[in-house]
Amino acid sequence: MDSVIVIGASHAGVACADALRRNGFAGRLSVIDCGTDLPMERPPLSKAFLLADPEVGSADEGGFLLRRASWYQDNDIDLRLGVTVTAIDAAARHVVLPDETLPYDALVLATGATARQLPAAAGLDGVHLLRTPDDAIHLRRVMGTAASAIIIGGGYIGLEAAASLCKAGKNVHVIEAADRLLARVASPQISAFFDALHRDHGVQLHTGTTLAAIDSVDDAFTGVRLADGSTLTADLLLVGIGVQPDMRLAEAAGLACGNGILVGADMQTSHPGIYAIGDVALAGETAPQIHATPIRVESVHNAQDSAARAAAALTDTAPPARQAPWFWSEQFDARLQSAGIVPPAGDDVQQVTRPGKRDGGHSVWSYDAGRLCAVEAVRDTAGYMMGKRCLEAGLSPHPADVANPDFDLKSYLARQ
């Protein structure tokens, strides 16, 4: 194999290029991305990045870069920024660029996911998404003149942005259609914790209500009307209602797709020599499941893990050991660390809370039919680590033991 092309230069794409070089691949390695600036970390975009100097452009954001420019040069990586791949010719093994075709022996799709937009809000001034560095840069620049904000969506991105906007002195409303925050991804106990945390900091939460209309004047956002008849006004609107996998190139090339580009355990797609990694990929054989349906995991851990697996397959080296999927979030002064997948509510689902050693720290352990499925910890790194070790070892300590602060989890693990 002489040449590999990676399409997409976010966490997964850059991690794959890194792993290929570390695994000994010495051939031509190209990373192509439509963004014009050096690839940046995504998690800070809704947190520290929003609160940084609004006059600093992404090219100067050394503290937020995935890698500095010299890293790509030192590793002989052909980084092509501001370039859009228009098509993949799988039979001929080349990608089509605006002014040339580029051959490959192996192709890695790290095209990620795109933020969902509300059709009624599309094109209005004052309406923002928060997915890419450009999104964050634009939002950060307008925050200085805004006194108030409305956020649609009470998931992680919406709540992290709400915390950042509140810290910046803005009056913030969060609208969530579900009856609780983080309803799809967190236990009821963790939802309640963050609900109280945001209210304590002055964020105005509207759960269990839907959007009836978006108000505007002269194509500029002015506020929203809710289904309960109430009206909210604000200077800006942030839409945080989730993402959808960017499968456009894959579908046009005839690759098998569903809720993501379908791949095997080695991240290879339905077409030999083409791999998919990160948010866009769905590894049906090994992916976590909800109600027996495989799901995509949108996280930095998944980006790095899937990148390492693709690189291992391409270089005939050993893939990394399996880990429980993990995720983290920071909101105000609280850090959440979670491992596993929280099961949807059901008759066999049980959650127990374990006190942490730090003041205010605790972890929530979720069981489905007696099997440990997830651990979420707030201000409790030790509880998170113990829970993650249990998940990865296939262990399910009894819920009553977990709830008992005198039960020694470390000794329990050592005995197994």
C-alpha positions as CSV (number, residue, x, y, z in Angstrom):
1,M,0.0,0.0,0.0
2,D,1.6,3.3,-1.2
3,S,-1.1,5.9,-0.6
4,V,-3.8,6.7,1.9
5,I,-6.3,9.6,1.7
6,V,-8.2,10.8,4.8
7,I,-11.3,13.0,4.1
8,G,-12.0,15.1,7.2
9,A,-9.5,16.7,9.6
10,S,-11.3,16.7,12.9
11,H,-10.5,14.4,15.8
12,A,-11.0,11.2,13.9
13,G,-9.2,12.1,10.8
14,V,-6.1,13.6,12.5
15,A,-6.0,10.7,15.0
16,C,-6.0,8.2,12.1
17,A,-3.1,10.0,10.3
18,D,-1.2,10.0,13.6
19,A,-1.9,6.3,14.2
20,L,-0.9,5.4,10.6
21,R,2.5,7.1,11.0
22,R,3.1,5.6,14.5
23,N,2.2,2.1,13.1
24,G,4.9,2.5,10.5
25,F,3.1,3.5,7.4
26,A,5.6,5.4,5.3
27,G,3.6,6.0,2.1
28,R,1.9,9.1,0.8
29,L,-0.6,10.3,3.4
30,S,-3.1,13.1,2.5
31,V,-5.6,14.7,4.9
32,I,-8.3,16.8,3.1
33,D,-10.7,19.1,4.8
34,C,-13.0,21.9,3.5
35,G,-12.2,24.1,6.5
36,T,-9.6,26.8,5.9
37,D,-7.9,26.9,9.3
38,L,-5.8,24.3,11.2
39,P,-7.9,21.6,12.7
40,M,-9.1,22.4,16.2
41,E,-10.3,20.6,19.3
42,R,-14.1,20.3,19.4
43,P,-15.0,20.0,23.1
44,P,-13.8,23.5,24.1
45,L,-15.9,25.2,21.4
46,S,-18.9,25.3,23.7
47,K,-16.9,26.0,26.8
48,A,-13.5,27.7,27.2
49,F,-13.3,28.8,23.6
50,L,-16.5,30.8,23.8
51,L,-15.1,32.8,26.7
52,A,-11.7,33.5,25.1
53,D,-10.8,36.8,23.3
54,P,-13.3,37.3,20.5
55,E,-10.8,39.1,18.3
56,V,-8.4,36.1,18.1
57,G,-9.1,34.0,15.0
58,S,-8.9,30.2,14.9
59,A,-5.5,30.2,13.1
60,D,-4.0,31.8,16.2
61,E,-5.7,29.6,18.7
62,G,-2.6,27.6,19.6
63,G,-4.2,26.3,22.8
64,F,-7.1,24.8,21.0
65,L,-5.4,23.3,18.0
66,L,-5.4,19.5,17.5
67,R,-1.8,19.8,16.2
68,R,0.4,22.7,15.3
69,A,1.4,23.2,11.6
70,S,4.9,21.8,12.2
71,W,3.4,18.5,13.3
72,Y,2.0,17.8,9.8
73,Q,5.3,18.8,8.2
74,D,7.3,16.7,10.6
75,N,5.1,13.6,9.9
76,D,5.1,14.2,6.1
77,I,1.4,14.6,6.0
78,D,-0.1,16.4,3.0
79,L,-2.7,18.6,4.8
80,R,-5.0,20.2,2.2
81,L,-7.3,22.8,3.8
82,G,-10.1,24.7,2.1
83,V,-10.5,21.8,-0.4
84,T,-13.8,20.0,-0.9
85,V,-13.9,16.5,-2.2
86,T,-16.8,16.4,-4.7
87,A,-16.9,12.7,-5.4
88,I,-15.4,9.3,-4.8
89,D,-14.7,6.9,-7.7
90,A,-14.5,3.6,-5.7
91,A,-13.9,1.5,-8.8
92,A,-11.0,3.6,-10.1
93,R,-9.8,4.3,-6.5
94,H,-9.5,8.1,-6.7
95,V,-11.2,11.1,-5.2
96,V,-12.4,14.0,-7.3
97,L,-11.3,17.5,-6.2
98,P,-12.4,20.8,-7.8
99,D,-9.4,20.9,-10.1
100,E,-7.8,17.4,-10.0
101,T,-8.3,13.8,-9.2
102,L,-6.2,12.2,-6.5
103,P,-5.5,8.4,-6.5
104,Y,-5.4,6.3,-3.4
105,D,-4.8,2.7,-2.3
106,A,-7.0,3.1,0.8
107,L,-9.5,5.8,1.7
108,V,-10.7,6.8,5.1
109,L,-13.9,8.8,5.5
110,A,-13.9,11.0,8.6
111,T,-16.6,13.3,7.4
112,G,-18.2,13.6,10.8
113,A,-21.7,15.0,11.4
114,T,-23.5,18.2,10.7
115,A,-25.6,20.2,13.1
116,R,-29.4,20.0,12.6
117,Q,-31.1,23.4,11.8
118,L,-34.6,24.4,12.4
119,P,-36.1,25.1,9.0
120,A,-38.0,28.2,10.4
121,A,-34.8,29.7,11.7
122,A,-32.6,29.0,8.6
123,G,-31.2,32.2,7.1
124,L,-32.2,34.6,9.9
125,D,-29.6,37.0,11.3
126,G,-29.0,36.2,14.9
127,V,-29.4,32.4,14.6
128,H,-26.4,30.3,15.4
129,L,-25.3,26.6,15.3
130,L,-22.4,25.3,17.3
131,R,-20.6,22.5,15.6
132,T,-17.5,23.8,13.8
133,P,-14.7,26.2,14.8
134,D,-16.2,28.8,12.4
135,D,-19.6,28.4,14.2
136,A,-17.9,29.1,17.5
137,I,-15.8,32.0,16.2
138,H,-18.9,33.7,14.8
139,L,-20.9,33.2,18.0
140,R,-18.0,34.4,20.2
141,R,-17.8,37.6,18.2
142,V,-21.4,38.5,18.5
143,M,-21.7,37.6,22.2
144,G,-20.1,40.9,23.1
145,T,-23.1,42.9,21.9
146,A,-25.8,40.5,23.0
147,A,-27.5,40.8,26.4
148,S,-29.7,37.7,26.1
149,A,-29.8,34.4,24.4
150,I,-32.3,31.6,23.8
151,I,-31.0,28.0,23.3
152,I,-33.2,25.4,21.7
153,G,-32.1,22.0,23.1
154,G,-31.2,20.8,26.5
155,G,-28.5,18.3,25.6
156,Y,-24.8,18.6,26.3
157,I,-24.0,21.2,23.7
158,G,-27.0,23.4,24.7
159,L,-26.2,23.2,28.4
160,E,-22.5,23.8,28.0
161,A,-23.2,26.8,25.8
162,A,-25.8,28.0,28.3
163,A,-23.2,27.8,31.1
164,S,-20.7,29.8,29.0
165,L,-23.2,32.5,28.0
166,C,-24.3,32.8,31.6
167,K,-20.7,33.2,32.7
168,A,-20.3,35.9,30.2
169,G,-23.2,37.8,31.9
170,K,-26.0,37.0,29.4
171,N,-29.6,36.3,30.3
172,V,-30.1,32.8,29.1
173,H,-33.2,30.7,28.4
174,V,-33.0,27.0,27.5
175,I,-36.0,25.3,25.8
176,E,-36.2,21.5,25.9
177,A,-39.1,19.5,24.5
178,A,-38.5,16.5,26.7
179,D,-39.7,16.5,30.3
180,R,-36.1,16.7,31.6
181,L,-32.7,17.9,30.5
182,L,-30.3,15.4,28.9
183,A,-33.2,13.0,28.5
184,R,-31.6,10.9,25.7
185,V,-28.2,10.5,27.3
186,A,-28.3,10.8,31.1
187,S,-30.0,9.2,34.1
188,P,-32.9,11.1,35.8
189,Q,-30.6,11.8,38.7
190,I,-27.9,13.4,36.6
191,S,-30.6,15.4,34.7
192,A,-32.0,16.7,38.1
193,F,-28.5,17.6,39.2
194,F,-27.8,19.8,36.1
195,D,-31.3,21.2,36.2
196,A,-30.6,22.5,39.7
197,L,-27.1,23.7,38.8
198,H,-28.3,25.8,35.9
199,R,-31.2,27.3,37.8
200,D,-28.9,28.1,40.7
201,H,-26.8,30.1,38.3
202,G,-29.8,32.0,36.9
203,V,-30.4,30.0,33.6
204,Q,-34.1,29.9,32.9
205,L,-35.2,26.4,31.9
206,H,-38.3,25.5,30.0
207,T,-38.7,21.7,29.9
208,G,-41.6,19.7,28.5
209,T,-42.5,22.5,26.1
210,T,-42.2,22.8,22.3
211,L,-41.5,25.7,20.0
212,A,-44.6,27.1,18.2
213,A,-42.9,29.8,16.1
214,I,-39.8,31.8,15.7
215,D,-40.3,35.6,15.5
216,S,-38.3,37.9,13.3
217,V,-38.2,41.4,12.0
218,D,-36.6,42.2,8.7
219,D,-35.0,38.7,8.5
220,A,-33.5,39.1,11.9
221,F,-34.3,36.9,14.9
222,T,-36.2,38.6,17.7
223,G,-37.7,35.8,19.8
224,V,-39.8,32.7,20.1
225,R,-43.3,31.6,20.9
226,L,-43.8,28.4,22.9
227,A,-46.6,25.9,22.6
228,D,-48.0,27.0,26.0
229,G,-48.6,30.5,24.6
230,S,-45.7,32.3,26.3
231,T,-43.3,34.5,24.3
232,L,-39.6,35.0,24.9
233,T,-37.4,37.7,23.4
234,A,-33.6,37.6,23.0
235,D,-30.7,39.0,21.0
236,L,-29.6,35.7,19.6
237,L,-30.8,32.1,19.1
238,L,-28.6,29.0,19.4
239,V,-30.0,25.8,17.9
240,G,-28.6,22.7,19.6
241,I,-31.0,19.9,18.5
242,G,-28.4,17.3,17.6
243,V,-26.5,16.3,14.5
244,Q,-26.8,14.0,11.5
245,P,-24.0,11.9,10.0
246,D,-22.5,13.5,6.8
247,M,-22.9,10.5,4.4
248,R,-23.2,12.5,1.2
249,L,-20.0,11.3,-0.4
250,A,-20.5,7.7,0.9
251,E,-24.1,7.5,-0.4
252,A,-23.1,8.9,-3.8
253,A,-20.3,6.3,-4.0
254,G,-22.7,3.5,-3.4
255,L,-21.5,2.5,0.1
256,A,-23.9,0.8,2.5
257,C,-25.4,3.4,4.9
258,G,-28.0,3.5,7.6
259,N,-27.8,5.7,10.6
260,G,-24.2,6.3,9.6
261,I,-21.8,4.6,7.1
262,L,-22.0,0.9,7.9
263,V,-18.6,-0.6,8.8
264,G,-17.2,-3.8,10.3
265,A,-15.2,-4.2,13.5
266,D,-12.1,-3.1,11.5
267,M,-14.0,0.1,10.3
268,Q,-14.0,-1.1,6.7
269,T,-17.1,-0.2,4.7
270,S,-19.0,-2.3,2.2
271,H,-16.4,-1.4,-0.4
272,P,-12.9,-2.9,0.0
273,G,-10.2,-0.3,0.7
274,I,-12.6,2.3,2.0
275,Y,-13.0,2.9,5.7
276,A,-15.1,5.2,7.8
277,I,-14.4,6.4,11.3
278,G,-15.7,8.8,14.0
279,D,-19.2,10.3,14.2
280,V,-20.1,9.2,10.7
281,A,-19.4,5.5,11.1
282,L,-21.7,2.8,12.6
283,A,-19.9,-0.4,13.5
284,G,-23.0,-2.6,13.8
285,E,-21.1,-5.7,15.1
286,T,-19.5,-3.9,18.0
287,A,-21.5,-0.7,18.6
288,P,-23.4,-0.2,21.8
289,Q,-27.1,-1.0,21.5
290,I,-30.4,0.5,22.7
291,H,-33.4,-1.9,22.5
292,A,-31.2,-4.2,20.3
293,T,-30.5,-1.4,17.8
294,P,-26.8,-0.4,17.3
295,I,-26.1,3.3,17.9
296,R,-23.4,5.7,16.8
297,V,-21.4,7.2,19.7
298,E,-20.5,10.8,19.1
299,S,-17.5,11.4,21.3
300,V,-13.8,12.2,21.2
301,H,-13.1,8.7,22.6
302,N,-15.0,7.1,19.7
303,A,-13.2,9.2,17.2
304,Q,-9.8,8.2,18.6
305,D,-10.7,4.5,19.0
306,S,-12.2,4.1,15.6
307,A,-9.3,5.9,14.0
308,A,-6.8,3.5,15.8
309,R,-8.8,0.5,14.6
310,A,-8.8,1.7,11.0
311,A,-5.1,2.4,11.1
312,A,-4.4,-1.0,12.7
313,A,-6.3,-2.7,9.8
314,L,-4.4,-0.7,7.2
315,T,-1.0,-1.5,8.7
316,D,-1.7,-5.1,9.8
317,T,-1.0,-4.3,13.4
318,A,-2.9,-5.1,16.6
319,P,-6.1,-3.0,17.3
320,P,-6.5,-1.3,20.7
321,A,-8.2,-3.2,23.5
322,R,-11.9,-2.6,23.8
323,Q,-13.0,0.1,26.2
324,A,-16.4,1.2,27.5
325,P,-17.5,4.3,25.6
326,W,-16.7,7.3,27.7
327,F,-17.6,11.0,27.6
328,W,-17.2,14.1,29.7
329,S,-18.8,17.5,30.1
330,E,-18.1,20.7,32.1
331,Q,-20.8,23.1,33.1
332,F,-20.1,25.9,35.5
333,D,-18.0,24.3,38.3
334,A,-19.2,20.7,37.7
335,R,-17.4,18.1,35.7
336,L,-19.3,15.1,34.5
337,Q,-17.5,11.9,33.5
338,S,-19.6,9.0,32.2
339,A,-18.8,5.5,30.8
340,G,-21.2,3.1,29.1
341,I,-24.6,3.8,27.7
342,V,-27.5,4.9,30.0
343,P,-30.5,2.6,29.2
344,P,-33.9,4.1,28.4
345,A,-36.4,4.0,31.2
346,G,-38.0,0.6,31.6
347,D,-39.4,-1.9,34.2
348,D,-36.0,-3.6,34.5
349,V,-33.9,-0.4,34.6
350,Q,-32.6,0.7,38.0
351,Q,-30.3,3.5,39.0
352,V,-28.5,3.8,42.3
353,T,-26.5,6.8,43.6
354,R,-23.1,6.3,45.4
355,P,-21.7,9.1,47.5
356,G,-18.2,10.3,46.5
357,K,-15.3,11.2,48.7
358,R,-15.4,14.9,47.8
359,D,-18.0,17.2,49.1
360,G,-20.9,17.2,46.5
361,G,-19.3,14.4,44.5
362,H,-21.4,11.3,43.6
363,S,-21.9,8.7,40.9
364,V,-25.0,7.2,39.4
365,W,-24.9,3.6,38.4
366,S,-27.4,2.3,35.9
367,Y,-28.5,-1.3,35.6
368,D,-30.7,-3.1,33.1
369,A,-32.1,-6.5,34.3
370,G,-29.3,-6.6,36.9
371,R,-26.5,-5.8,34.4
372,L,-24.4,-2.7,34.9
373,C,-24.8,-0.5,31.8
374,A,-23.4,2.9,32.7
375,V,-21.7,5.0,35.4
376,E,-22.0,8.8,35.5
377,A,-19.9,10.7,38.0
378,V,-20.0,14.4,39.0
379,R,-17.0,15.7,40.9
380,D,-16.1,12.1,41.6
381,T,-13.2,10.8,39.4
382,A,-12.6,7.8,41.7
383,G,-16.2,6.6,41.3
384,Y,-16.0,7.1,37.6
385,M,-12.8,5.1,37.3
386,M,-14.2,2.2,39.5
387,G,-17.3,2.1,37.4
388,K,-15.5,2.1,34.1
389,R,-13.3,-0.8,35.3
390,C,-16.4,-2.7,36.2
391,L,-17.9,-2.1,32.8
392,E,-14.8,-3.2,31.0
393,A,-14.4,-6.3,33.1
394,G,-18.1,-7.3,32.6
395,L,-18.7,-7.0,36.3
396,S,-22.0,-5.9,37.9
397,P,-21.6,-5.3,41.6
398,H,-25.0,-5.6,43.4
399,P,-26.8,-2.3,43.5
400,A,-27.3,-2.4,47.2
401,D,-23.5,-2.7,47.6
402,V,-22.8,0.2,45.3
403,A,-25.2,2.4,47.2
404,N,-23.4,1.6,50.4
405,P,-20.6,4.1,50.9
406,D,-18.7,1.6,53.1
407,F,-18.6,-1.0,50.4
408,D,-15.0,-1.1,49.0
409,L,-15.2,-1.1,45.2
410,K,-11.5,-1.3,44.9
411,S,-11.3,-4.5,47.0
412,Y,-14.3,-5.9,45.0
413,L,-12.4,-5.4,41.8
414,A,-9.3,-6.9,43.2
415,R,-11.2,-10.1,44.2
416,Q,-12.7,-10.7,40.8
